[in-house]
């Protein structure tokens, strides 16, 4: 996190149908290894280079493509309430989630063209728009 409010790259997220082949690719070609992951209510793997979880994989069930881009994430030291105010002012659709392992908000912004941008910022207090992650329904 940057104390001055600059934005830094955090991770890229993919949805995968069974992660074994893609894990092997990232390990063999890039040297990235699975590591710690917060207790999200859905399965997945975080891939690390040293101490940085650069790639987040979310394992999907059922008839899904092998690998689908989900979002790219950046983080800041700016307060989440200030970031959310700027996002709201932009008029671009978004959702806000509470990080499951630290006092931070994850603001998912739906950019034109279907690209999702995750903006993670620290919470200095309650943020009424932030929702807990819910366990996906199994049908």
TATA-V488720 format. One record per residue. N is the residue number from 0. PHI is phi in degrees with one decimal (none if undefined). OMEGA is omega in whole degrees, 0 to 359 (none if undefined). Layout:
BEGIN
N PHI OMEGA
N PHI OMEGA
END
This chain:
BEGIN
0 none 180
1 -102.9 182
2 -68.6 183
3 -85.9 178
4 92.1 174
5 -64.4 177
6 -99.0 176
7 -127.4 176
8 -62.4 177
9 -113.7 181
10 -164.8 169
11 -117.2 185
12 -121.4 176
13 -126.0 169
14 -96.1 183
15 -129.6 174
16 -100.4 186
17 74.1 190
18 -99.1 184
19 -58.4 181
20 -63.9 182
21 -72.1 175
22 -61.8 179
23 -63.1 178
24 -59.4 182
25 -62.0 179
26 -71.6 185
27 -71.7 186
28 -90.7 186
29 -108.0 179
30 77.7 180
31 -87.1 185
32 -120.5 175
33 -61.5 180
34 -152.2 185
35 -57.0 180
36 -143.4 177
37 -60.0 183
38 -82.1 173
39 -69.4 182
40 -83.7 177
41 -146.0 185
42 -73.9 178
43 175.6 182
44 -141.4 173
45 -106.2 180
46 -107.0 187
47 -110.9 162
48 -115.9 187
49 57.5 182
50 -97.0 185
51 -106.2 176
52 -85.1 188
53 -79.1 182
54 -125.6 175
55 -110.3 177
56 -108.3 175
57 -113.2 183
58 -80.2 180
59 -104.4 177
60 -98.5 172
61 86.7 186
62 -87.5 181
63 -122.8 176
64 -61.9 184
65 -62.5 181
66 -149.7 181
67 -132.4 175
68 -63.6 178
69 -106.7 181
70 -163.0 172
71 -118.2 187
72 -122.2 174
73 -130.2 178
74 -131.5 183
75 -146.5 173
76 -93.7 177
77 -63.2 178
78 -66.0 182
79 -58.0 179
80 -62.4 179
81 -70.0 178
82 -64.3 180
83 -62.5 178
84 -60.5 179
85 -66.7 179
86 -64.3 178
87 -60.1 180
88 -60.8 180
89 -68.1 182
90 80.1 181
91 -83.3 181
92 -58.1 182
93 -157.7 173
94 -133.6 181
95 -124.9 177
96 -122.2 173
97 -87.1 176
98 -64.3 184
99 -76.2 186
100 -123.5 181
101 -152.8 181
102 -76.3 182
103 -146.8 173
104 -106.9 174
105 -114.6 182
106 -102.7 182
107 -96.5 184
108 -105.2 180
109 -89.6 181
110 -74.1 175
111 -56.6 181
112 87.8 176
113 88.1 179
114 -81.2 177
115 -105.3 178
116 -114.5 175
117 -95.9 177
118 -114.5 180
119 -100.8 181
120 -143.7 181
121 -70.2 176
122 -94.3 175
123 -95.9 179
124 -172.2 180
125 -61.8 177
126 -129.2 189
127 -56.8 182
128 -78.2 185
129 -75.0 180
130 -113.8 174
131 -72.5 172
132 -69.3 177
133 -110.2 176
134 -66.7 180
135 -63.1 179
136 -74.3 177
137 -111.1 183
138 -108.6 none
END
